[in-house]
Amino acid sequence: MLKDDVIFFLKINPDPKDDVLHAWAEENEYDVHEVENEIYKLATKYVAFLSGGQANEADLTEEDVDPDELELGIDVESEHVDDEDIQKRIALDHLAENDNYYSLLKKFVEKE
């Protein structure tokens, strides 16, 4: 499936040059324009994700939260996702719910 192949390609080529992308598309018998359109779709979803969520609804930024709590949140979220922007976005969403979300989570996990 094109989407899955494009995601795999981008994982191993996080900042591909046009000639690399075009060569990959041709090697895999994909139309270059279809590949580029798939990349645009993925980029749009990524931007929509980063600009959505509870933190954005609450107009909460990293400057509005305890930096230690945010750091703890980013560390916890790194267990689930590699992208730092996504880690921070998820952490901020949780901190919008509860300003000490990750400290409470840590206490809960330690108790268990």
C-alpha positions as CSV (number, residue, x, y, z in Angstrom):
1,M,0.0,0.0,0.0
2,L,1.4,3.4,-1.0
3,K,0.8,5.1,2.4
4,D,2.6,2.4,4.3
5,D,5.5,2.4,1.9
6,V,5.8,6.2,2.0
7,I,5.8,6.1,5.8
8,F,8.5,3.5,5.8
9,F,10.5,5.5,3.3
10,L,10.2,8.6,5.4
11,K,11.3,6.7,8.5
12,I,14.6,5.8,6.9
13,N,14.9,9.1,5.0
14,P,13.6,11.8,7.3
15,D,14.6,14.7,5.1
16,P,14.8,13.3,1.6
17,K,16.0,15.3,-1.3
18,D,13.8,15.3,-4.4
19,D,16.1,13.1,-6.4
20,V,16.2,10.5,-3.7
21,L,12.4,10.5,-3.4
22,H,12.0,10.3,-7.2
23,A,14.5,7.5,-7.5
24,W,12.7,5.6,-4.7
25,A,9.3,6.1,-6.3
26,E,10.6,4.9,-9.7
27,E,12.3,1.9,-8.2
28,N,9.1,0.9,-6.5
29,E,7.0,1.6,-9.6
30,Y,5.0,4.5,-8.0
31,D,4.0,7.6,-9.8
32,V,6.1,10.4,-8.3
33,H,3.1,12.8,-8.1
34,E,1.1,10.2,-6.2
35,V,3.9,9.7,-3.8
36,E,4.2,13.5,-3.3
37,N,0.4,13.7,-2.8
38,E,0.6,11.0,-0.1
39,I,3.4,12.9,1.7
40,Y,1.2,16.1,1.6
41,K,-1.7,14.2,3.1
42,L,0.6,12.8,5.9
43,A,2.0,16.3,6.5
44,T,-1.5,17.7,6.8
45,K,-2.5,15.1,9.3
46,Y,0.7,15.7,11.3
47,V,0.0,19.5,11.4
48,A,-3.6,18.9,12.3
49,F,-2.5,16.7,15.2
50,L,0.0,19.2,16.5
51,S,-2.4,22.1,16.3
52,G,-5.3,20.2,17.9
53,G,-5.9,18.8,21.4
54,Q,-6.9,20.0,24.8
55,A,-3.8,22.1,25.3
56,N,-4.5,24.1,22.1
57,E,-8.2,24.4,23.1
58,A,-7.1,25.8,26.5
59,D,-4.4,28.0,24.8
60,L,-1.8,26.2,27.0
61,T,1.8,26.3,26.0
62,E,5.0,24.9,27.5
63,E,5.6,28.3,29.2
64,D,2.3,27.8,31.1
65,V,3.3,24.5,32.8
66,D,5.8,23.4,35.3
67,P,9.0,22.6,33.3
68,D,9.8,19.6,35.5
69,E,6.3,18.2,34.9
70,L,6.6,18.8,31.2
71,E,10.0,17.1,31.1
72,L,8.6,14.1,33.0
73,G,5.7,14.0,30.5
74,I,8.0,14.1,27.5
75,D,10.0,11.3,29.0
76,V,6.9,9.1,29.7
77,E,5.6,9.8,26.2
78,S,8.9,8.9,24.6
79,E,8.1,5.3,25.6
80,H,5.2,5.4,23.0
81,V,6.5,7.7,20.2
82,D,9.9,8.8,18.9
83,D,9.0,12.3,17.7
84,E,9.7,15.0,20.2
85,D,7.0,17.3,18.9
86,I,4.4,14.6,19.3
87,Q,5.8,13.7,22.8
88,K,5.4,17.4,23.9
89,R,2.0,17.7,22.3
90,I,0.7,14.7,24.1
91,A,2.3,15.8,27.4
92,L,0.7,19.2,27.1
93,D,-2.7,17.7,26.4
94,H,-2.4,15.6,29.6
95,L,-1.2,18.7,31.6
96,A,-4.2,20.6,30.3
97,E,-6.3,17.9,32.0
98,N,-4.3,18.1,35.2
99,D,-1.3,20.3,35.9
100,N,0.5,17.5,37.8
101,Y,-0.7,14.6,35.7
102,Y,2.7,13.0,35.3
103,S,3.6,13.3,39.0
104,L,0.4,11.6,39.9
105,L,1.0,8.9,37.2
106,K,4.5,8.3,38.6
107,K,3.1,7.9,42.2
108,F,0.5,5.5,40.9
109,V,3.0,3.4,39.0
110,E,5.3,3.3,42.0
111,K,2.5,2.3,44.2
112,E,1.5,-0.6,41.9
